[in-house]
Amino acid sequence: MYIKSHREKEKTRAGMEQKEGQKKTRRKKTTTLPHKIKDNIFKTVFGEPNLFAEFLGNFIPIDILKDISPGDIEDISERYMPLFSDNKDSDTVKRINLNGENLFVISILEHESEVNYKSSFKMLIYIAYVLDDYIKENDKRYHEEIKKAGSTNLKLSTAMDFEYPPVLPIVFYDGADKWTSEIHFANKTKMREAFEKYIPKFEYELVSLNEYGRDELVRYNNVMSLIMLIDKVRRSEDMGAMFGGLPENYVEALCDAEKMPEPLLKIISDCIGLLLRRVEIPADEIEAITEKIYARKVNEMFEILDGYSVTKTRKQARAEGRAEGKAEGKAEGKAEGKAEGKAEGKAEGREEAKKEYAQKNYEEKLESAKKLIEMGLTDDQISKAMKIKIAEIVGLRSGQIGN
């Protein structure tokens, strides 16, 4: 019975995947990353204390946040996993030591093509959850310190002078459309004029990437701005406008070991590599670009990006392929007959090209899968994103494949 059920599920799944594939071929071709992959890219970026400190300094207009040290930032997102019921496991919660006081920062990362109109309500749930957790932890520590030392500087949550810590809610959005969701929760409530004093009043800080131009991002002069610049690129044709003629001081700053310390190089390289997949750059060329990051030759990386055009490269490759095919067809045609030689030469050339393309595509998928393994995705998530078998992912993890 189980086998039959399992087969039926596989058959249904295969049918759904086939229909989805047919739909995709009918749609206008886009170059977006699967949301799971992109979510994990930015969870990695926002999970790195140096980059998160740069994000706060760059985009949040609160002076006291400009000088936060990465060592003051603690990621406590794992505590709030039950809230990630809508598969938004890229959302993060940070506790920041701000001059001896706690500050909690909630970051919701939105990459959807459509605006999420539930963001203010979702943030309200987050805030309540964070504060409730803070109370429980505070009261537990209070009783532990009283029992151990007989006194404590903490105040019990039931005390009249107990105060809650501030919570900073942030929505980061890098979709192409304008963000039109209401940032004030009260404005999403019916009859708000009559019940104004009873409705929770707060707003979240919106960081919408499409509202930031290239020059504004470059002004920040740090690694986070580089990641944002690459995230803004939607088509290969946009690269020249984005990376051509960058200020020398910006390029020099990114080559500085203090701006891009050794532990950050791999994270930055992997994230930029995956973002470049969106504009369909082949894996070997992405590797050449990211190698410049490892070598801190950011100026050379920008030169490659500035002059890069996927369309132009592919047209050139196709032209070269046609020329080679014609030459081979002529050579064989002389030996076996012009007409027969052309037909066979073209057929063999096409078959060989298909095999070479399939092999190269497979190798690129394996390389991308390795990066996703390092970023903590499950076998099932990687299999769906890369369209490879679970057994192949297991082989990559064990080292039997891809070495």
Residue pairs with C-beta under 8 A, 6 or more apart in sequence:
31 234
31 235
31 278
31 279
31 280
32 38
32 113
32 278
33 41
33 274
33 275
33 277
33 278
34 384
34 385
35 111
35 112
36 87
36 377
36 381
36 384
36 385
37 274
37 372
37 377
37 385
38 90
38 111
38 274
39 88
39 89
39 90
39 109
39 111
40 89
40 90
40 372
40 375
40 376
40 377
41 271
41 274
41 275
41 375
42 90
42 109
42 111
42 172
43 89
43 90
43 92
43 109
44 267
44 270
44 271
44 375
45 51
45 52
45 224
45 227
45 267
45 271
46 52
46 55
46 90
46 92
46 107
46 109
46 172
47 75
47 77
47 92
48 264
48 267
49 70
49 71
49 73
49 75
50 70
50 223
50 261
50 264
51 223
51 224
51 227
51 264
51 267
52 70
52 73
52 94
53 68
53 69
53 70
53 73
54 220
54 222
54 223
54 224
54 225
55 172
55 224
56 65
56 68
56 105
57 65
57 66
57 67
57 68
57 220
58 220
58 222
58 224
58 225
59 207
60 168
60 170
60 205
60 207
62 168
64 98
64 99
68 96
68 98
72 96
72 97
72 98
73 94
73 95
73 96
74 94
74 95
74 96
74 97
75 92
75 93
75 94
76 93
76 94
76 95
77 91
77 92
77 93
77 94
79 93
79 133
80 91
80 93
80 126
80 129
80 130
80 133
81 89
83 91
83 125
83 126
83 129
84 91
88 108
88 109
90 109
90 111
91 106
91 107
91 108
91 109
91 126
92 106
92 107
92 109
93 104
93 105
93 106
93 107
93 126
93 130
94 104
94 105
94 107
95 102
95 103
95 104
96 102
96 103
96 104
96 105
97 103
101 165
102 134
102 165
103 165
103 166
103 167
103 168
104 130
104 134
104 165
104 166
104 167
104 168
105 167
105 168
105 170
106 123
106 126
106 127
106 130
106 167
106 168
106 169
106 170
107 170
107 171
107 172
108 119
108 122
108 123
108 126
108 169
108 170
108 171
108 172
108 204
109 172
110 116
110 119
110 171
110 172
110 173
110 174
110 175
111 173
111 174
111 175
112 175
113 175
113 176
113 177
114 175
114 177
115 173
115 175
115 177
115 179
115 180
115 181
116 122
116 181
117 181
117 182
119 171
119 181
119 183
119 204
120 181
120 182
120 183
120 184
120 185
120 188
120 203
120 204
121 185
121 188
123 169
123 171
123 185
123 202
123 204
124 185
124 200
124 202
126 169
127 167
127 169
127 202
130 167
131 164
131 165
131 167
134 164
134 165
135 157
138 154
138 155
138 156
138 157
139 156
139 157
141 152
141 154
142 152
142 154
142 155
142 156
145 151
145 152
145 154
146 152
155 161
155 162
155 163
156 162
168 205
169 202
169 203
169 204
169 205
170 204
170 205
170 206
170 207
171 179
171 183
171 204
171 205
171 206
171 207
172 207
172 209
173 179
173 206
173 207
173 208
173 209
173 210
174 208
174 209
174 210
174 231
174 232
175 210
176 210
176 234
178 208
178 210
179 206
179 208
182 188
183 203
183 204
183 206
184 201
184 202
184 203
185 199
185 200
185 201
185 202
185 203
186 192
186 196
186 199
186 200
186 201
189 195
189 199
192 199
209 228
209 231
209 232
210 232
212 228
212 232
214 229
214 232
214 241
214 242
217 225
217 228
217 229
217 232
218 225
218 229
218 246
218 247
218 250
219 225
221 249
221 250
221 253
221 259
222 253
222 254
222 259
223 254
223 259
223 260
223 264
223 268
226 254
226 268
226 272
226 298
227 268
227 271
227 272
227 275
229 242
229 243
230 272
230 275
230 276
231 275
232 238
232 242
233 239
233 242
233 275
233 278
233 279
234 278
234 279
235 279
236 279
236 280
236 281
236 308
236 309
236 310
236 311
237 309
237 311
239 279
239 305
239 306
239 308
239 309
240 306
240 307
240 309
242 305
243 302
243 305
243 306
244 306
246 302
251 298
251 299
251 302
253 259
254 260
254 298
255 296
255 297
255 298
255 299
257 296
260 268
260 293
260 296
260 298
265 293
265 294
265 296
268 293
269 290
269 293
269 294
270 290
270 371
270 374
270 375
272 289
272 290
272 293
273 286
273 287
273 289
273 290
273 371
274 368
274 371
276 286
276 289
277 286
277 368
279 310
280 310
281 289
281 308
281 310
282 360
282 364
283 363
283 364
283 367
283 368
285 308
287 367
288 304
289 301
289 304
289 305
290 301
292 298
292 300
292 301
292 304
293 301
321 349
321 353
324 349
325 345
325 346
325 349
328 345
328 348
328 349
329 341
329 342
329 345
329 346
329 349
330 338
330 341
330 342
330 345
331 341
331 345
332 341
332 342
332 344
332 345
333 339
333 340
333 341
333 342
333 345
334 341
335 341
336 344
362 388
365 386
365 387
365 388
366 388
366 392
366 396
366 401
366 402
367 402
368 386
369 382
369 386
369 388
369 392
369 393
369 396
370 396
370 402
372 381
372 382
372 385
372 386
373 382
373 393
373 396
373 397
377 385
379 390
379 393
379 394
379 397
380 390
382 388
382 393
383 389
383 390
383 393
392 401
395 401
395 402
396 402
